[in-house]
Amino acid sequence: MTQQHLTTGAVRPEAALHRRSLVMRILEERTDALIVSSLGAPCWDLAACGDKDINFYVWGAMGSSCMVALGIATAQRQRRIIALVGDGDMLMGLGSLATVAAARPQNLAIMVLDNERYGDTGNQPTHTAAGVDLEAIGRATGFAATMVMRTEDDIPEGKRLLFQVAGPVLVVAKVDSEKAPMVLPPRDGTYLKHRFRRALLGTQAM
Amino acid sequence: MSGVPGNNACPAWAQDLHGVLVEQNVRQICHVPDGGNAPLIELCNRTPAMAVVTLTSEEEGVALCCGAWLGGERAALLLQSSGVGNCINVLSMVRTCAFPLFAIVSMRGEYGEFMPWQVPMGQAAPVVLGAMGVIVQRVDEPHAVMPMATAAAKLAFDSSVPVALMLSQRLIGTKRFVQ
C-alpha cells in the first residue's frame, strides 16, 4: 500500500486551524455530551467554551485521559463522551488507542488537538512534528471512523464524526501553536469529581 | 457462590473473589492478561453483568476505574505485581480526586519464585503502593479470601480510598515453567 504523504505527516503552517476558535465551533454541537480533557491547553480550551459540571479536567496523570473517557463511556452507554486531548498526551497514552479500539465503545469519540508541540513546556516538537501520524495509527488499530481536520472546510465533517457517527471515533485536528488566553477551570479534584457525578447521577451520586 | 456454571476446575480463591465482585456490584473489570489472576479473569469473562476490558498496560486500568466511578459504576483492576510499577503516576489522580480504587494483585517475586526478573518489582510492590497512599492488604490463606476481599471492597468504595488486595504466591501457587 502506498503512503499518501500529502495527507499525512508534518503540518504545513498555512493549513493549520486556529485552535481556540476550532474548539469553540466544534463544541457548539455539544448538547449533553460528557467531556474529558487532558492536561494543559485542552483544559483551558474546554473551560474557554464555558465551564460545566459535566466537564472533567484531567490536570495531571499524563496519557490517561482517553482511559478515563472509556470508563465513563462504558458506564454511560446512552451518552456521548468526548475526549479532548493534546498530541503529547495521546502519544504518551498510545497504548490506550489500541485499548479503546479493542473495547469498541460506540459512544466515545477522541479529538486530538495536534499542534505538533509540547506547548506547556516550551514548544518542543512532539513526534507528530517528525511525521508520526496519529490518525493512521487509530485507523490501523480499528477505530470505526477517523479523519484529519486541516482546514475550515473539514469542520462540518469533523462535527458529524465527533457527535453523530457510531464510535469509537478518532478526529485529529492539525492546529496552530499560538498561545490562546489561559482560562483556568477549577483544579480541585474532589470538587470536579463530585460535581460531575452529581450532574450525571443526581442524588445517588453522594 | 459465583453464580457461574461449570466452575469445577476453578480454584476456590478465584470463585470466592468472583463472588465478592458480583456481590459488591462491580460492573467493569480491567486487566492485562495474567497467569495468577487467570481463573478469576475467566470467571469475569463469563459474567454478562461485567464489562471486561483488556489493557495494554496496567496504568490504563487505574484511569479506567476513575472513569467508571465518574460514570456511576464500580470497577476493579486485576494485575500482577510487576504491573504495579506501571501504575504509579496515574495513582496521583486517584489520590487528588479521592477516587475509590479496588485492585487485586497476584504476587510474583516472593515465596518460591523461580524467575529472578520478577523479584525486584514483586518485593517493591507493597512499598511503592504505600508510598502513593494505597492501602495494601495481603491474603495468604484460602479461608481469608472472602472476608478480606469483602472488607477491602467496602473500604475502597464506601470510604473512597485506593485499596490493593495482594494474593500471595502461597495462596495462588508458585508459577512453574510449562512445556
Interface residues (C-beta under 8 A of the other chain):
Chain A: V36 F56 V58 W59 G60 A61 M62 G63 S64 S65 M67 V68 A69 L70 G71 I72 A73 T74 A75 Q76 G93 G95 S96 A98 T99 A102 A103 G189 T190 L192 K193 F196 R197 L200 L201 Q204 A205
Chain B: R27 Q28 A51 V53 T54 L55 T56 S57 E59 E60 G61 V62 A63 L64 C65 C66 G67 A68 W69 L70 G71 G72 E73 A75 N89 V90 S92 M93 T96 C97 A98 F99
